[in-house]
Structures are given as structure tokens and as C-alpha cells.
Amino acid sequence: MRHSLTAFGILLVVSLGNPAHASDPALGEKLHQENCVSCHGTEVYTRDNRMIGSMSSLVTQVNRCNVNLGTGWFDDEVEAVAAYLSENYYKF
């Protein structure tokens, strides 16, 4: 019993402790370059009348683009792109 609990604990830590995707701006930059810049440049993030006012609305917008373009990103990839955009443009 003790060994199975230890194995379960290790598996839990490994599965929950993977920070490589969760809000990873480097991954977000890669995904952004591969998928977003073909539709628009960075001016959409820096224009005076930009519509995004919070991190949650940024995640919503990135997910909207994900669905519309059919990129098939998972939630952690959407969050990574939002983290990249926030870090480089929005500063949330």
C-alpha cells in the first residue's frame, strides 16, 4: 500500500507540476508567430482604441481566434499566447 501511495504522489506531482505550458510566454510567442501574424501585425495590440482591457478578456479573445482559425489549441496554449501578448503588449 505504501508503494502505491508513493507512486500516486509522484504521478500527481509530475502531472500538476509541468510549468512548460501553463502561461508560458515563450510557447505563446512561437504559437503567435506560427498562427497570428499571417492575419494581422502587432498594430492591433498597440492601437489607441484597442478593445482588450483585462487578462480575462485577452484570454477570451485569443480563444475566439483559436476557434475561428481552427488552430486546435488546448487551454494551456491559449493561455500561453495570452501570457506572451500580456508580457509584450498589454502589461496585465
Rosetta blueprint (number, residue, H / E / L):
1 M L
2 R H
3 H H
4 S H
5 L H
6 T H
7 A H
8 F H
9 G H
10 I H
11 L H
12 L H
13 V H
14 V H
15 S H
16 L H
17 G L
18 N L
19 P L
20 A L
21 H L
22 A L
23 S L
24 D L
25 P H
26 A H
27 L H
28 G H
29 E H
30 K H
31 L H
32 H H
33 Q H
34 E H
35 N H
36 C L
37 V L
38 S L
39 C L
40 H L
41 G L
42 T L
43 E H
44 V H
45 Y H
46 T H
47 R L
48 D L
49 N L
50 R L
51 M L
52 I L
53 G L
54 S L
55 M H
56 S H
57 S H
58 L H
59 V H
60 T H
61 Q H
62 V H
63 N H
64 R H
65 C H
66 N H
67 V H
68 N H
69 L H
70 G L
71 T L
72 G L
73 W L
74 F L
75 D H
76 D H
77 E H
78 V H
79 E H
80 A H
81 V H
82 A H
83 A H
84 Y H
85 L H
86 S H
87 E H
88 N H
89 Y H
90 Y H
91 K L
92 F L
